């Protein structure tokens, strides 16, 4: 919720102008180049910018601005050097040796060392931190899970080693052909350990080390200012190793949750890129201002998450009934309007050639039969159910459409409740919900990211669902040596998901946003990754 006065749009959109930064004009008698400032709608106030504790898209965008990992990606999604200038992979695919560049520095001038990475991974694998993404490390690296579980106490016994300041060696449990792409995710980014330690964050979450006056990063931009619910200012880093290729001087991130507000800010020149496009205006922009609207592929799924320990969703028949009673084709054609594809499986189509063999279909007669069998004929006796969604007009519109479908098709009434991003995320991770809106975007381009998510105890599962057979198949897939064998195992796992339905697939995403023609070199990938150093703005 936008609480500060300069972000409340109860009058004309121009009221926001007093809170908007403008590029400084050249002074009289001189011709310095004006500062290049890009204004970005980031969707929500972030929970934090600690890579070991966050999980959301608003946070990911900021972390890619202030931090950098061992590797990076170019606009074509090719892996390119980041902090590591090169790397070697052993013939058996188990040992990765990264050679760090000598000019990689933290924003305070300290060199970025291999030990920084080792200590960062040790912190992430500390259960006291409660990193939801710790599994990205311990499912792949030797000894990492045993350290996380407390079975070994000496971190030197894990597969993370720093034989010298510029050499990082990572030893895996089994080959992982997608590892380098996975390492472009912020779970693999380093933190500046002396700063984290100074503010007590080695064993605690949400300490003061991420405040602007304390924060030390190693990315292309530094954190200059953070006014909660107003603005986060990123300034080009003078210490970043590739600073010569960073063109924009400053990026201003605005946490605007309402798409209509974002659109007004875009229309009046107060935003250059939006996070969303109002559903009611997307068609208008596509027709009248096609130069300003972008609809890109997006490897992700929009779904509703059940808490399978809360009634009535402890009954798989109820979970399946709600899933089968949705007209997804009408939803994407008349409601979402951005070329989304209805989801009858859990993995976006043709992800590295993976196609779901096990799917389901809408079946109203079967949905009614299941609900009757569960004890709720025509919805009679169905308990009060609350659907939680984070504040965004699109989520509200979709929820209302599905609410009507369930009422009409099953006689079931669902109560809708919205919360601002932080409250919503806290409820999700504490599992303090019955039923909630959710989504999952691939962390890297491989179908594996849509399967390891549902492992029992996974930090991002948040459904209270688990299956020993599913877990066994997951680890079996990790030990396979080729994609056809791995994908065959995923097919079996997807059948388990469809049979058990711990979440309700709705549609596969696209990414619709407004982009000003003054923004140049803004490339997005199917997982919406991009490095700001490729972007530029013109007057």
N, C-alpha and C positions, 0 to 999 in steps of 0.2 A: 504494500500500500504506500502511495506517495504522500508523505506527511509534511514535508517542508513547504513553506508558503510559496516559494518560487517554482515549485513543481505542481501546484494545484491549478488545474485549468478549468476554473469555473466561469471564466469570462473569455474574452478573445484570446486566441493563441499568442498574440503578440505580447501578452503579459509576461511571457517567459523571457522576453528579450533582455530584461534586466539581469537575468542569471546566466546569460550566454556570453561566452568569451569570443572576442573578435580578434582576427589577425591584426597585429600592430602595423600601422601605416608608417612608411618611411618618413623620417623627420625632414624638415625643410632644408634644402641645400645638400642633401645626401641621397644616394640611390642604393641603399642596402636591400638585399633580397628580402621580401616580406616572409615572416615565419609561415611555414606550411602547417596548418592545423586541420585535422580530420575529426569530425564529430560523429560518434558511433552510438546507435541505440543498442544497449547491451541486454535489454529484456527484463532484468531484475537486479535488485541489490544483492551482491554476492554474499555468500556465507562467510567466506574467508579467501585468502590467496595463499594458503598453505597447501602445497601439492599433496601432502600426506593425509589431509583430512577432508578435502572437498570431493564432490562427484558430479557437479552440474555443468551445463553448457556455459552459463554466464561466467563461472569461475574459470573454465577451460580457456575462454577467450583472453582473459586477463593473464593467466599463467603463460600462455604462448607469447604474450607481450613482454613480460618481465623475466622470463626464464628460458633456458635452452638446455636440452639434453645432449647426449653423446652424438645423436644423429638428428637430421632434419629431413624435410621433404621439399622438393621443388614443386612448381604448380602442376606438373604432370604426375605427381605422386611418386617420383623416383627418390630413393633414399640417397641423401647427400650428406657430407660431413657437417657436424655441428661442433660441439666442444672437441670431439675426436676428429683429428684431421685424416685419419685412416684407421683401418682395423684388419685383423687377420682372423680367419676361421679355420679351425683344425680340420683335417680330412674327414674325421668322424662326425663333424658338426656339433661337438660338445663343448669346445673351448673357444671363446671369443676374446681376442686381445685387442684392446682399444688403445691407440696412441694419441694422447691429448696434445692439442696445439699449445705452443709456448705463449701465444698472445691471448689466450682465453683468460679473462679477468672478471672478478666480481665488481659490482658498481662502486665499492669502496677502494678498489685498486689491488686487492689481494689476488694472487693467481688462483685459478680454478685447478684443483689437483685431483688425482685419482683417489686420494684419501677422502676428499669431500664427498665423492660418490659413495664410497664404502660406508662412511659414517651416516650418510643420508639414508641408504638402504637399511642400515641397522636401526635407525630411528623409525622408519616406516614399518619394519617388522617387529617393533615393540608393541605388544598387545595393549599397553596403556594408551597408546596414541589412537588405537581403534581405526586404523586406516581401512576403508572399505575396498581399496584397491590393492591391499597387500597380496591378494591372491595372484596378481599379475607377476609378482616376484616369486612367491613360494611354489607356484605350480610349475615353474620352469628351472629355478636355480637350485643346485645341489645344497642340501642342508638348510635351506631357507625356511621350509615348513617346520622342520624339527626345532629351529631356533624360535620361530613364532609360537610353537606349542610348548616351549620350555623344556624340550627333551635334551637340547644341548645349550650350554650357557656361554660358551666361548664362540664369539662371532667369527673368529679366525678359522673355525672349522667349516664355515659355509663356503659356497662357491664364489664369494666376492673377495678378491685379493688386489692389493695395490703394492706390487714389488718395488715401485719407485714412484715419485710424484707425477710422472707423465704416462704411466702404464697402468691400465685397469684390466684385470683378467676376470672373466665371468665363466664359470663352469656349470654346464646345464645337467639336468637329470636325464634328458633325452633330446634329440635334435628338435629344433623348432624353426621350421623354414620361414615363419612369419615374424621371427624375433626382432629383426631390425625395424620393421614397420611398427611393431608393438612398442619399441623403445622411443618412438616419437610421441608417445603419450606421456602426460605429465607425471604419471606414477613413477617414471624412471628419471625425473629431473632431480638435480641436486638442490639442497638448501645450504645456506651459509651457516655451518655448524656453530662457529663462535657467537654469531648473533642470536641464533635460536637458543643456545645455552645461556647466554647472558640474561635472557628474559624468561628463563625457566621452562622452555618449550621442548626439551629433550624427552620428557615423560608426560607432558601435558598438552592438551589441545587449546587452541584459541587464546594464546598469550599475546603480549604486546609486540612481539617481534615483527608482525606484519603491518604495523602502523607506519605511515609514510616517514616519520622522523627516525624510525629504527630499521626499516626494511633494506636488505641488501640482496640484490638479484644478479643474474648473469646474462640477461636477455638483451635484446636490442633497445629496450626502453627501461627507464627507471621510474619508480613510483614517486611522483612529485606531490600529489595532493589526493586526499580521499575525504570527501564530505558525505557521510552516509545519507543515502536516499536522494542525493543531489548529483554528484559528479565524482569521477575518478580520473585524474590527470596523469598521463604517461608522457614523459619527456625523453627525447632521444638520448641514449646513453653515450657518454664520452669515453667509456672504457670497453665497450663491446668490440670483439675482435673484428667483426665485419661492418663496423659503423660507417665505412665509406660508401656502402651500398644502401644505407637506410636514408630514405629521401624525405620522409615526413618528420617535421620537428616535434610535433605534439599530437597525441591522440586523446580526445576527451570522450570518456565512456559515460553515457547517461543511463541510469537504471530505470527505464520507463516501461512499466508493465502493461499499460493500456495501448493497444494498437492504434486506436483512434487518436490518442495523444501523440504517438510517434508520427502518424501520418500528417497531423497538423504541423508538427515541428519540421518535418521534411519539406512540406509545402511552403513554409515560411523561411526556409534556408537555415534552420537551427539544427538540423541533422543532415549528414551526408549519406549515411547508410542506416537503414532501420533493421530491427530484429524481425519484424513481422509486417504483413500488410493486412489491414482490416478486411475481413471476408466480404463485407458489403462494397468494398472499393477496388478489389483486385481486378474484376472484369473491366471497370472503368479505366483503370490505369493501363491495362493491356490494350484497350481499344484507343484511348486518347493520348497516352504518354508511354508508348512501348519502349522508348529509349531509357526510361527510368525504372522499369520493373524487371526483375530477374527471377526466374523460376528455374532452379537447378536441381539435378538429381541429388538424392540425399539417402545414404545407406542407413536407414533407421526404421523403426516400427513404433507406431502410436498404439498404445494398449491401455487397458485398465487392469490394475493389480488387485487381486483378492488377498485378504488375510485369511488363510485357510484354517486358522484356529478360532475365528470369530463366526458365530452363527449369522446367517444360514450358510455361509460359504465353507463351512467344514464338510459340507455335503457336495461331492463332485457332481451330482445330478443338477443341483442348483447352478453351479458354475457353468456347466455345459448348456443348460437351458438358456441362460442369459446370452451366451455366445452364439447360440443357434438362432436366436430371435431377432437378430439385427440385419437390416437391409443395408449392407455396406455400399452397394452400387449407388443407391439413392443418396447416401451420405456424401460420398466423394463427388457426385455429379451436381448436387443441389446445395450442399452445405459448405464443404471445405474448398472446392473450386480451384485447386492448384495442381490438377493432374495427378493426384495421389492414386495409388492402386489399392483396391480392397485387399485386406490381409486374411487369408485362410490358412496360414501357416506362420512360422515364427522367424523365418529368415528372408530378407529381401531377395527378390528374384535375381538369378544369374550373378551371384556374388562369387567371383573367381570360378565361375562355371558350376556352382552348386545350385541344384534345382530340388525343391521339396517334393518328394514322392508322396508323402503322407500329408494330406490336407483335409479340411472339413468343409462343409458348405452350410449355408443357411437352410434351416429345415424347421418351419414353424410347427408342424404337426409333432415332430420329435421333441421340440422344445417344450410343448405343452404336455406331452406324455411324461417327460422327465420331471417336470415341475409337479405334476399330479402324483407321480410315484414318490417324490420327496415329501409329499404331504400337503401340497399347496395347490389344489385344483382351482384353475382359473384365478390363481393368486390369493385365494381365500386363506386367511391365517398367516400370510407372509409377514414376517416381522419388519419392524422399521429398519431400513437400511440407509446409511448415509454415504454418498459418493463425494469424496474430497478431491478438489482440483485446485491448482495454483492459479492466482489471479491473472487471467488473460482472456480477452473477449472471445478468442477462438475456442478456448477450452470450454467456456460457458455455453457457447452456441452449440458445440458438439454434444455436450452433456445434456442440454435441453432436448436436442433431437433424439438422442438415445432414450432419454427419460420417457418421451412420448411413445417411442416404439415399444418399450417394455410395458407401458401402461395399456396400450392398444392391443398388443399381441399376447401378453401373458396376464394382464390384470394386476401387474405388480407396480407399486409406487416406490420410487427412489427419491430420497431427499438429497438436494444438491447443496454443498457447502464449499465456499472458496476461502483460501487463506493466502497471504503473501508468501513469497518464495521461501524465506527462512523458516517460517512456521510450518509450511507444507513439508519441507525437507526434513525437519526435525520429527514431524509425525510419521513420515515414511520410515526413517531409519530407526525410530523407537518402536515402530509397528503399532502405533496408536491410531489405527484406522480400521474400517471394515472393508472398504472398497475405494480405490483411488485412481485418478488419472495418472498415467505415466508414459514414458517413452524411453527408447534406447537407441542411441546412435553408435555405430561401429567405432570402437576405439582405434581400430586399424582394419585394413581391408582383408578380412578373412572370415568365413562363416563361424569360426571357433568362438568369436566374441559374442555370438548370440546363443551359445550353448554353455560356456563356463559360467555364465551369469546365474544359472539355475542350479548350480551345485549346492548340495546341502551345506549350510553355514557360510556360503559366499557373502562377502560384505555388502554386495549390492542386490542380493536376492530379495530380502524384505517381504517375503510372502509367508514365511513359516512353513513352506512346502519343501520336501526333500524326498529323494528316492534312492535307496542303496544301489539299485540296478542302473539308474541314470548316472550316478557318481562313478560306478565301475566302468561304464561305457566311456565316460568322459576321459578317464585316465588311460583307458585302452586306446582311445583316439590319439592322445598325445604321444603314445609310444609307437605309432605307425610311421612308416618311412616314406609313404607317398600319399598324394591327395586322393586318388580313387578309393583306397582302403579307408582313409580317414573319413571321407565323405559318406561311405557306406555305413560307418558307425554313427555318424550324425543323423542319418535317416532313421535309424532305430531309436535314437534319442528323441527325435522330433515326434515320433509316434507316441512315445511316453507322454510328452508334453500335451499332445492333442487329446489323449485319453484322460489325462488328469486335469488339464486346463487350469493350472495355478494362476495364469493370467489370461486375459481376454483380448486376443489380437483384433485390431480394428482396421488400420490401414497402414500402408508403407509410405513414409514421408516423401515429400519434395521440399525444397527450401525456397520460399517466396519472400522477397525483400525488395525494398526500394533503394536504388543506388543513384546518386547524383552523377550526371555526366562529367562533373568536375573531377571525379575520382577516376584515376587511371591505374592500370596494372593490378586491379583487384581480382584475384583469381580464387575461385573456390573449388574444392575437390568434393567427391561424393560423400566424404565424411566431414565436410565443411571446415577442413583445415586450410590455413593459409598463413604464410609469414608476412607480417606487415612490411618487411623490407622490400617486397616486390611492388608495393603500392605507392602511389604518388597522388597529389592533388594539384590542380591548376586554378588560377584565379577565375 
